[in-house]
């Protein structure tokens, strides 16, 4: 994912079933208010694996329960610190803002991410 201008609001992204960019704490709070289950990916500019995850997250957003969101850890460091993000990409599954699962070991397939979200949606 790049840190180029991304103008979709949470509502627009949800309607289009695409990942939502979270640019600050207010947008994060709005995301949690509108979704119980969230897959949150932390990225940085220039991260090749992060860029390769972009189409994967699009696929997940279209087929999995919950919302899919992306945070540039370099632009929102307070959120990265809150979740103790030490490498990118880091993907977190959150329910009501509470971390349920962390995937921080590189590229993840859409199938893996959908399965993780479905498992948590069913619990």
Backbone bond lengths (Angstrom), bond angles and torsions (degrees), N, CA, C in turn:
res aa  C-N    CA-C-N  psi(-1)  N-CA   C-N-CA  omega(-1)  CA-C   N-CA-C  phi
1 X - - - 1.440 - - 1.525 108.43 -
2 X 1.264 115.69 144.51 1.446 119.09 179.98 1.503 109.49 -105.69
3 X 1.321 116.03 168.06 1.462 119.17 179.01 1.527 110.29 -102.74
4 X 1.316 116.08 26.24 1.453 120.13 175.89 1.514 108.81 -67.25
5 X 1.314 115.47 169.76 1.462 119.55 -177.77 1.516 110.48 -57.31
6 X 1.284 115.45 126.51 1.450 121.33 176.00 1.522 105.70 -128.29
7 X 1.308 114.96 117.84 1.451 119.36 -169.44 1.514 114.19 -109.74
8 X 1.323 117.96 -2.12 1.448 118.64 -179.91 1.515 110.46 -68.14
9 X 1.313 115.34 133.09 1.456 119.78 173.72 1.513 108.32 -80.27
10 X 1.318 116.52 169.22 1.456 120.60 177.39 1.518 110.36 -56.93
11 X 1.330 117.70 -44.76 1.463 121.06 -178.87 1.527 111.22 -63.23
12 X 1.331 117.66 -42.62 1.467 120.91 179.59 1.520 111.22 -65.00
13 X 1.328 116.62 -43.67 1.456 120.41 -179.27 1.522 110.50 -65.78
14 X 1.318 116.85 -40.86 1.464 119.60 179.29 1.518 110.39 -63.13
15 X 1.325 117.21 -42.13 1.458 120.99 -179.80 1.528 110.25 -63.41
16 X 1.329 117.22 -37.18 1.461 121.80 -179.37 1.525 112.02 -87.50
17 X 1.325 117.04 -5.03 1.452 123.60 -177.35 1.523 111.12 54.62
18 X 1.306 115.40 52.95 1.456 122.73 175.67 1.526 108.07 -122.57
19 X 1.326 117.67 160.82 1.461 119.21 176.27 1.533 111.45 -60.44
20 X 1.312 115.70 145.10 1.458 123.92 178.69 1.520 107.96 -97.42
21 X 1.324 117.49 134.05 1.462 120.77 172.72 1.518 108.39 -87.56
22 X 1.320 116.50 128.80 1.460 122.47 177.65 1.524 106.92 -105.14
23 X 1.334 115.75 112.72 1.466 121.00 -174.83 1.520 114.78 -100.66
24 X 1.327 117.40 -9.28 1.460 119.32 179.45 1.525 109.68 -164.80
25 X 1.323 115.69 175.34 1.463 121.06 -177.22 1.525 112.01 -62.96
26 X 1.315 117.50 -34.23 1.462 120.62 179.53 1.525 110.52 -63.83
27 X 1.318 117.46 -45.47 1.461 120.59 178.23 1.524 111.23 -64.24
28 X 1.322 116.97 -36.03 1.471 120.73 175.96 1.526 110.15 -62.38
29 X 1.319 116.57 -46.46 1.466 120.59 178.60 1.526 111.27 -60.43
30 X 1.340 116.67 -41.41 1.470 120.83 178.67 1.533 110.84 -63.71
31 X 1.323 116.56 -38.51 1.457 121.12 177.78 1.521 110.26 -61.37
32 X 1.328 116.97 -46.16 1.459 120.62 -178.98 1.522 112.08 -67.58
33 X 1.332 116.87 -31.66 1.462 120.21 178.18 1.524 111.63 -67.84
34 X 1.323 116.83 -30.38 1.461 119.80 -174.94 1.533 113.68 -98.88
35 X 1.342 118.13 -7.40 1.471 121.05 -178.35 1.521 110.27 -143.51
36 X 1.327 115.30 133.56 1.463 119.48 175.39 1.529 111.07 -77.46
37 X 1.338 116.11 -42.27 1.463 122.18 -176.24 1.522 109.29 -109.89
38 X 1.340 116.21 127.78 1.466 121.26 -176.63 1.523 109.70 -136.72
39 X 1.329 115.75 134.24 1.464 121.82 167.08 1.515 105.86 -99.33
40 X 1.315 116.83 115.98 1.463 122.75 -175.11 1.522 108.58 -114.21
41 X 1.350 116.57 119.56 1.459 121.12 179.00 1.522 109.22 -105.93
42 X 1.326 116.51 129.73 1.461 122.21 172.77 1.518 108.22 -98.83
43 X 1.332 116.31 130.41 1.456 123.64 -178.16 1.525 109.09 -131.96
44 X 1.324 116.24 173.74 1.464 122.56 168.20 1.525 108.20 -139.00
45 X 1.314 115.44 160.43 1.460 120.95 175.29 1.520 108.86 -62.77
46 X 1.308 116.48 139.37 1.455 120.62 176.60 1.513 114.98 82.49
47 X 1.317 118.82 1.86 1.469 122.01 178.45 1.527 108.46 -82.96
48 X 1.319 116.47 111.24 1.452 121.06 -177.63 1.521 113.32 -64.53
49 X 1.319 117.20 -42.00 1.460 119.96 178.65 1.524 109.88 -64.09
50 X 1.326 116.33 -39.95 1.467 120.32 178.09 1.528 110.03 -59.27
51 X 1.322 116.59 -44.17 1.466 120.40 179.63 1.527 110.77 -63.52
52 X 1.328 117.36 -37.70 1.463 120.02 179.75 1.526 112.01 -71.17
53 X 1.323 117.32 -17.22 1.463 121.50 178.09 1.528 112.53 -81.05
54 X 1.333 117.17 -15.56 1.470 120.52 -175.41 1.529 112.90 -54.91
55 X 1.339 120.67 -52.70 1.470 118.65 178.75 1.527 112.73 -66.39
56 X 1.310 116.89 -30.38 1.466 120.94 177.78 1.526 109.57 -62.83
57 X 1.328 116.39 -46.46 1.462 119.75 -179.60 1.518 111.33 -65.29
58 X 1.320 117.29 -34.37 1.456 120.29 175.75 1.519 110.81 -61.49
59 X 1.313 116.12 -43.71 1.460 121.00 178.16 1.527 111.13 -63.88
60 X 1.307 116.30 -43.16 1.470 121.00 179.47 1.529 110.06 -63.38
61 X 1.319 117.12 -42.56 1.466 121.03 -179.39 1.526 111.28 -60.74
62 X 1.319 116.87 -32.74 1.468 120.97 -179.27 1.516 113.11 -80.37
63 X 1.343 118.29 -22.12 1.466 118.91 -170.56 1.523 116.02 -122.82
64 X 1.297 119.03 -10.61 1.464 120.55 -174.59 1.527 111.09 -108.39
65 X 1.314 115.68 157.63 1.461 118.77 175.04 1.524 110.63 -70.33
66 X 1.313 116.83 155.26 1.452 121.39 177.53 1.513 112.63 86.09
67 X 1.315 114.72 -173.84 1.461 122.18 -179.61 1.525 109.30 -105.86
68 X 1.329 114.94 153.31 1.460 121.75 175.45 1.524 106.81 -118.10
69 X 1.331 116.34 127.77 1.462 120.88 -176.74 1.517 110.29 -136.26
70 X 1.334 115.01 155.14 1.461 122.31 -178.12 1.521 108.82 -128.25
71 X 1.335 115.87 136.92 1.459 122.64 177.20 1.521 108.26 -125.59
72 X 1.328 117.14 128.25 1.456 120.29 171.54 1.527 106.64 -81.62
73 X 1.330 115.80 109.15 1.468 120.99 -175.26 1.523 112.14 -60.73
74 X 1.322 117.11 -27.99 1.456 119.97 178.18 1.518 113.46 -73.17
75 X 1.334 116.36 -25.92 1.457 120.86 -178.74 1.525 113.09 -96.06
76 X 1.327 116.93 -20.91 1.462 121.77 178.65 1.539 108.00 -129.80
77 X 1.334 116.23 64.13 1.471 119.30 -173.45 1.525 113.59 -64.65
78 X 1.324 117.82 -27.19 1.464 119.42 -179.58 1.530 111.37 -66.05
79 X 1.318 117.23 -34.18 1.461 120.65 178.09 1.532 110.05 -73.45
80 X 1.320 116.52 -40.33 1.465 120.07 175.95 1.526 110.73 -61.76
81 X 1.320 116.79 -39.56 1.469 120.52 178.86 1.524 110.92 -67.60
82 X 1.329 116.44 -39.55 1.469 120.59 179.62 1.525 111.20 -57.44
83 X 1.334 116.39 -36.22 1.462 120.77 -179.42 1.527 112.87 -100.40
84 X 1.330 117.30 9.40 1.458 122.66 176.81 1.534 111.59 53.32
85 X 1.338 115.19 47.48 1.460 120.99 178.29 1.522 108.30 -75.63
86 X 1.336 116.29 121.87 1.461 121.70 -177.11 1.514 113.50 -113.71
87 X 1.338 116.65 -13.57 1.461 120.69 178.33 1.523 108.19 -150.63
88 X 1.327 114.88 160.87 1.457 119.84 177.41 1.522 109.17 -127.10
89 X 1.294 117.51 148.32 1.453 125.11 -4.39 1.525 111.56 -75.08
90 X 1.325 114.78 143.81 1.457 122.14 169.67 1.517 106.65 -119.56
91 X 1.311 115.81 127.12 1.461 121.46 178.83 1.522 108.62 -113.80
92 X 1.319 115.53 131.02 1.455 121.64 179.34 1.510 109.74 -120.01
93 X 1.302 116.66 138.78 1.453 121.61 170.05 1.522 105.76 -100.91
94 X 1.326 115.25 121.57 1.460 121.60 -177.72 1.518 110.04 -117.51
95 X 1.308 115.47 142.01 1.458 120.69 170.30 1.516 106.83 -126.88
96 X 1.326 115.05 120.01 1.465 121.45 -175.53 1.530 111.43 52.99
97 X 1.345 115.94 35.59 1.455 121.64 177.39 1.513 115.28 83.34
98 X 1.330 117.57 -1.89 1.463 122.09 -179.09 1.528 108.92 -99.23
99 X 1.326 115.87 130.73 1.462 120.59 -179.84 1.524 110.78 -68.76
100 X 1.335 115.64 122.78 1.463 121.98 176.85 1.515 111.93 -100.73
101 X 1.330 115.21 -33.99 1.462 119.51 -176.66 1.519 109.38 -154.67
102 X 1.342 115.47 147.61 1.466 122.79 -179.79 1.521 108.78 -127.68
103 X 1.327 115.00 131.23 1.459 122.25 175.61 1.529 106.25 -122.44
104 X 1.320 116.28 105.43 1.465 119.27 -175.66 1.524 112.12 -132.36
105 X 1.319 114.86 30.52 1.462 118.61 -178.28 1.519 111.97 -114.98
106 X 1.341 116.32 43.97 1.458 120.50 173.26 1.514 114.00 95.26
107 X 1.321 114.37 -155.39 1.454 121.99 -175.36 1.523 111.05 -60.42
108 X 1.320 115.92 137.91 1.463 122.30 175.97 1.527 108.08 -123.71
109 X 1.305 117.08 139.28 1.468 120.92 179.09 1.523 110.16 -77.86
110 X 1.321 115.39 158.99 1.462 120.32 176.33 1.527 109.56 -61.13
111 X 1.323 116.70 -40.52 1.466 120.44 -179.97 1.526 111.25 -58.94
112 X 1.326 116.45 -44.85 1.464 120.29 178.82 1.519 110.58 -60.99
113 X 1.324 116.92 -47.02 1.466 120.31 -176.74 1.521 111.95 -66.74
114 X 1.325 117.33 -40.97 1.465 120.19 177.31 1.521 110.15 -62.44
115 X 1.333 116.75 -44.10 1.462 119.89 179.12 1.520 112.18 -61.28
116 X 1.314 117.17 -41.26 1.469 121.29 178.73 1.535 109.83 -63.55
117 X 1.328 116.88 -46.57 1.473 119.42 -179.57 1.523 110.97 -65.21
118 X 1.319 118.13 -42.11 1.465 120.17 179.57 1.520 111.51 -63.83
119 X 1.338 116.95 -38.22 1.467 120.12 178.44 1.527 110.78 -62.28
120 X 1.316 116.36 -41.22 1.469 119.43 -179.67 1.524 111.96 -75.65
121 X 1.324 117.00 -30.93 1.477 119.74 178.03 1.525 110.31 -68.37
122 X 1.323 116.35 -30.33 1.461 120.97 -178.56 1.516 113.24 -84.59
123 X 1.328 117.17 -11.38 1.483 118.96 -176.03 1.501 112.05 -90.35
